[in-house]
Amino acid sequence: MIKAITGTKDILPPEIKKWKHLENIVQKVFTNFNYKEIRTPIFEDTSLFARGIGEQTDIVSKEMYSFLDRSETSITLKPEMTAGVVRAFIEHSLGQKQQLNKLFYISPMFRQERPQAGRLRQFHQFGGEALGSASPFLDAEMIQIAYMILKKLGLKDLSIRINSLGIPSSREIYKNILRDYLSDKKDRLSHDSKVRLEKNILRIFDSKIESDQEIMNDAPLLLDYLDEESSNDFEIVKELLSNSKIPYEIDPKLVRGLDYYTKTTFEIISGKVGAQSALCGGGRYDPLVEQLGGKPTAGVGFAAGIERILLACENENSFNSAGDKLDLYIVKIDKELTSTVYQIALSLRKQNISVDLDYLDRSVKAQMREANKLNSRFVLFVGGDEYKQGNITLKNMETGEQEILEFSNLDLVRNKFV
Ligand code: HAM
């Protein structure tokens, strides 16, 4: 019997529901931030990835599905999206049509890695790329989008790690400092790290070998040698994340596996998926467009692994709570408020919040039963003496907390869903 190729997976009908749920959230969140979808070919000229991702990276040196087609052209199945998006951006002069291009994608990717839980050879990513601005607000926006999507999927056990890799010139200075530090410890490094010392020195920080890690524990850190611009931008990113109440940790050893990064880099890690714990990763890549033949254009983005995220959802049991959820059910206490309640629902629905209400003049008790059945995250009570005083009550069905809000300020309700 012919079987599916090792490291590939069929997605059967019962699982499709979860994929669609995730894809809907991805579409919705990116659209709310005004990102436009882009689709690029499954395969590209091999040199695009070699030049874009870096010859010495694991992806290019060991993991790409590259082959000669019938006309002897070297083709590669895309191992990631950023290089392809940048190629399309240059080829179609997108930067001339619009100064800032905010793009997102959902697509299969291919890497010949050793398969294990959360690691496949054909896997799927969603992600975003913003091309045309060096503003650190976009770095924070990327982290915000990724985090928002994961939270909307009901994931809780998440940690965000951020770092700055600086601009290439300051990084070169730092690499020499690191080389000096390692010069008398070289013999104690593992074989792979010795190779990295010559070819891709920062990646020694990624070594899983204990003796390497011991050496790297005392190594000088790039964050301490940042140029002023990267350092200022990093401060802004941190401040923006703190202001939006996004929890993060600074991880000065986060170097990422692709060569194109500059300044901010980040990963979101799940505590529930074992060894392959990075659900998503990304950062700024300001030199990449020029490196691939375009005009200098700053860029920032991230990509997230869908199979890994679904595994985390499974392990956190988040589908039961995040399955088919309604954002808000409005319980109407007085029958004569039907039209008011209808208008409230309409205005919230226009703002992309899923809302339902009673159309059958049922009792308050029956409406509450319906809200529970629909798995509503919040219930809004409209009516009674409270309404006469200009107020409504919002109940969080997950925590049981209730809040009395002014009826005239529906934004307070809307803000719960941002
Ligand atoms: P990456 O860290 O190589 O970054 O991949 C992003 C995510 O894809 C990982 O965090 C992981 O969840 C998932 N992933 C990677 N390899 C596999 C695999 N073999 N099996 C399952 N999932 C996997 C990039 O790809 C960059 N293009 C991200 C980016 C976009 N940076 C800037 N813009």
Residues whose N, C-alpha, C, O or C-beta is under 5 A from the ligand:
A	BS01	HAM	P79 E80 M81 T82 R111 E113 G118 R119 L120 F123 G128 A278 L279 C280 G281 G282 G283 V300 G301 F302 A303 A304 G305 R308
